Amino acid sequence: QHCGQHLDPAFKFDQSTTARWLSCPECPGQACEHDRCAYNQAYQEGSSIHGYRFRDFVSLGEADDFNPPDAAVMGCHTEETKLFV
């Protein structure tokens, strides 16, 4: 898959006990692929991203802040092109 270099390691979906892909009925009017909510974003200079939406719990801030986790919908890029790579 074509994803560039990033500061943090990639999210390991299969290692989360709470992550789940959003199904197509959960994103009416949006793209649906392989029974998942999909997203695509293209930019004028030719860069683009593609991926799937999922729901999981996240804690913001530093680990030693002990912030409580909140449910969030996020995107998992499966392809990045041009300026993203």
Stockholm file with secondary structure:
# STOCKHOLM 1.0

chainA/1-85         QHCGQHLDPAFKFDQSTTARWLSCPECPGQACEHDRCAYNQAYQEGSSIHGYRFRDFVSLGEADDFNPPDAAVMGCHTEETKLFV
#=GR chainA/1-85 SS CBCCCCSSCCCCGGGCSSCEECCGGGSTTSCEETTEEEEEEECTTSCEEEEEEEEEEECCSCGGGCCCCEEEEEEEEEEECGGGC
#=GC SS_cons        CBCCCCSSCCCCGGGCSSCEECCGGGSTTSCEETTEEEEEEECTTSCEEEEEEEEEEECCSCGGGCCCCEEEEEEEEEEECGGGC
//
